[in-house]
Amino acid sequence: MWGLVPLFWPLLEPAGAVEILAHRMVWSLFFVGAALLVIRRWAWLGELLRQPRRLALVTVAAAVITVNWGVYIWSVNSGHVVEASLGYFINPLVTIAMGVLLLKERLRPAQWAAVGIGASAVLVLTVGYGRPPWISLCLAFSFAVYGLVKKKVNLGGVESLAAETAIQFLPALGYLLWLGARGDSTFAAEGAGHAALLAATGVVTALPLVCFGAAAIRVPLSTLGLLQYLAPVFQFLLGVLYFKEAMPPERWAGFALVWLALALLTWDALRTARRAARALADGAGRPRAAVRRETGVTEAEPAGR
């Protein structure tokens, strides 16, 4: 579903990117609120409201994902689907780089090599586009920051989206009311079908996330990480084959370097996961700390998105 989303946003024209973004915020809250009513999961809300620092982090997450959503909608409707897909290809590399710079994490040699290849790819693509791939970098960095903040907040997927869209709701609704007062809103002006499509932005936003949350507890993290590469792959194929976006040789070279970096990163993550599983199996009956000291293996790591 995430990979096929570029087919949906053009259906909402003539609404502009900001109007679509505002509707996405408003209708997502309705959809997620209905989901929470069905599963009767509300205890987290009172706990969150009693923790100002955590609530502030949720506000930061809401602001960052607003930027991510807005840039993505604009890029798709402006003919930059391929460049948008690149953002989600390089997101794992940006996440790793942020882990080193902000969290002082230590990288394995293969991870350093992947980050280096990714940086080279950005340079090649800068030459290919005649400018830095700003759309890709904005999407990659905003989503990496979003992931970092969500890690600190530590809320479930549905609960987190509910909290974020609750923060987004009033500004988004205020913008839509202002747009309607000016006579520039397309919600009522373009017919019932258009209004229904704008309302469907809530389903398009929340349903894949709900499915992702359900999958996260059913499949290994390494498999989940690999599956997440399907979204930018589908987006890239749509950009090239369906939207017919140009791919001169220098862009192919840049994408090839990104894919090489991701292949290296995935191979390293899978190798580390296997090593951790083997070490724990060989050390059955002995303290886990002792096994870790002997093998140098900590926890299995998922292949990043």
Disulfide bonds with the S-S distance in Angstrom:
none
